[in-house]
Amino acid sequence: MDESGVRPRCFRKILFCTDFSENAKFAFDFAVDAALRNKGCTLVLLHAIHEPDAQFWKGYVYGVGDLDPKARAEIDRAIDADYRPRVPEGVGLQIELRVGDAAQVILDFAGEQSVDLVVLGRQGRGAIAQWLLGNVAGKVARRALCPVMVVPQAFKARVAAQEAESPA
């Protein structure tokens, strides 16, 4: 127990969010590490599929079950290539796809599923773009009801530089 009187506990459900970017692939290592440190937890990979705004005026809202088979095959292929091979034996992986605004999808899923930790990458757009548009990582970090680990894109370069300097 710490000074606040709150006892930390193990994570039972870790949510990793991906947009299939290079930084998301890098952030996945942090999610896997957290899963390995919390034996018996479930690692959930979530991909939010943005629904173009134009479809709303048509009243064309679809669920993931109705996702175009070609698009679904591409997503499955990316998951099989970029993520499944990196999941160690003994770590349970659950795949989830949702349609909607990424930040809201993540927050809703985390709340509905009683997620204990959210892990996601941050892209590193400029300050003006973030101020005007906001960003998924920032929105999730501000509004989540559980801990959020945000892995900045710049950290990947720092790790690579440190590895290059280390004697082999």
C-alpha positions in Angstrom: 0.0 0.0 0.0 1.3 3.5 -0.8 0.9 6.8 1.1 -2.5 7.4 -0.5 -3.9 4.2 1.1 -4.6 2.7 -2.4 -3.1 -0.7 -3.0 -1.8 -1.2 -6.6 -3.0 -4.3 -8.2 -2.1 -6.4 -11.2 -3.6 -5.6 -14.5 -6.1 -8.2 -15.6 -7.0 -6.7 -19.0 -4.5 -4.6 -21.0 -5.9 -2.8 -24.1 -3.4 -2.1 -26.9 -4.7 0.3 -29.6 -3.3 0.2 -33.1 -3.6 2.2 -36.3 -0.9 0.0 -37.8 1.6 2.8 -37.9 5.3 2.2 -37.2 4.9 3.8 -33.8 2.0 1.6 -32.9 4.1 -1.4 -33.8 6.8 -0.1 -31.5 4.3 0.6 -28.7 3.1 -3.0 -28.9 6.3 -4.1 -27.2 5.3 -2.1 -24.1 1.9 -3.8 -24.1 3.4 -7.2 -24.4 5.9 -6.4 -21.6 3.1 -5.3 -19.3 1.2 -8.6 -20.2 4.2 -10.7 -19.3 4.6 -8.9 -16.0 0.9 -9.6 -15.1 0.5 -13.3 -15.4 -2.9 -14.5 -16.5 -4.0 -11.1 -17.9 -5.6 -10.7 -21.3 -4.0 -8.5 -24.0 -6.6 -7.0 -26.2 -5.6 -5.5 -29.6 -8.2 -2.9 -30.7 -8.3 -1.3 -34.1 -10.8 1.5 -34.5 -12.0 1.9 -38.1 -12.8 5.5 -38.9 -16.1 5.8 -40.7 -16.0 8.7 -43.2 -18.2 11.6 -42.3 -19.9 11.5 -45.7 -21.5 8.2 -44.7 -23.4 9.7 -41.8 -25.5 11.9 -44.0 -26.6 8.9 -46.0 -27.6 7.1 -42.8 -25.2 4.4 -43.7 -23.9 3.1 -40.4 -22.6 -0.4 -40.3 -21.2 -2.7 -37.7 -17.9 -4.5 -37.9 -19.7 -7.7 -38.8 -20.7 -6.0 -42.1 -17.2 -4.8 -42.8 -16.2 -5.2 -46.4 -14.6 -8.7 -46.7 -11.6 -7.3 -48.6 -11.0 -4.7 -45.9 -11.4 -7.3 -43.2 -8.9 -9.6 -44.9 -6.4 -6.7 -45.1 -6.7 -5.9 -41.4 -6.4 -9.6 -40.5 -3.3 -9.9 -42.7 -1.7 -6.9 -41.0 -2.5 -8.3 -37.5 -1.1 -11.7 -38.5 2.1 -10.1 -40.0 2.8 -7.4 -37.4 1.4 -8.6 -34.1 0.5 -12.3 -33.7 4.1 -13.5 -34.1 5.3 -11.2 -31.4 2.9 -12.5 -28.7 4.8 -14.9 -26.4 3.4 -18.2 -25.5 1.2 -17.9 -22.4 -0.1 -14.5 -23.2 -3.7 -14.5 -24.3 -4.4 -12.2 -27.3 -8.0 -11.0 -28.1 -8.6 -9.1 -31.3 -11.3 -6.4 -31.5 -12.4 -4.2 -34.3 -14.8 -1.3 -33.9 -16.1 1.4 -36.2 -16.1 5.1 -35.1 -14.0 7.9 -33.8 -10.8 6.3 -32.5 -10.6 8.1 -29.2 -14.2 7.6 -28.4 -14.1 3.9 -29.5 -11.1 3.3 -27.2 -12.7 5.1 -24.2 -16.0 3.3 -24.7 -14.3 -0.1 -25.0 -12.1 0.5 -22.0 -15.1 1.4 -19.9 -17.4 -1.4 -21.1 -14.7 -4.1 -20.7 -13.2 -2.9 -17.4 -9.8 -2.4 -18.9 -7.0 -1.9 -16.4 -4.3 -0.3 -18.7 -4.4 1.3 -22.1 -1.3 1.3 -24.2 -1.0 3.3 -27.4 1.5 5.2 -29.5 1.6 8.9 -30.1 2.5 10.1 -33.6 4.3 13.4 -32.8 2.5 15.9 -34.9 3.4 19.5 -34.3 1.9 21.6 -31.5 -0.3 23.6 -33.8 -1.8 20.6 -35.5 -2.5 19.0 -32.1 -4.0 22.2 -30.8 -6.3 22.5 -33.8 -7.2 18.9 -34.2 -6.4 17.2 -30.9 -5.0 13.7 -31.0 -6.2 10.3 -30.1 -3.6 9.7 -27.4 -4.2 13.0 -25.7 -8.0 12.6 -25.7 -7.6 9.1 -24.3 -5.1 10.1 -21.6 -7.3 13.0 -20.5 -10.5 11.1 -20.3 -9.7 7.4 -19.5 -10.7 6.0 -16.1 -7.7 3.7 -16.0 -3.9 4.2 -16.4 -2.8 5.1 -19.9 0.7 4.4 -21.3 1.5 6.7 -24.2 4.6 5.8 -26.2 5.9 8.8 -28.1 7.3 8.3 -31.5 10.6 10.1 -30.5 11.3 7.4 -27.9 11.9 4.9 -30.7 14.8 7.0 -32.0 16.2 7.4 -28.5 16.2 3.6 -27.9 17.8 3.0 -31.2 20.6 5.5 -30.5 21.2 3.9 -27.0 21.4 0.5 -28.6 23.9 1.7 -31.2 26.1 3.2 -28.5 26.1 0.1 -26.3 28.9 -2.3 -26.6 27.8 -5.6 -28.1 
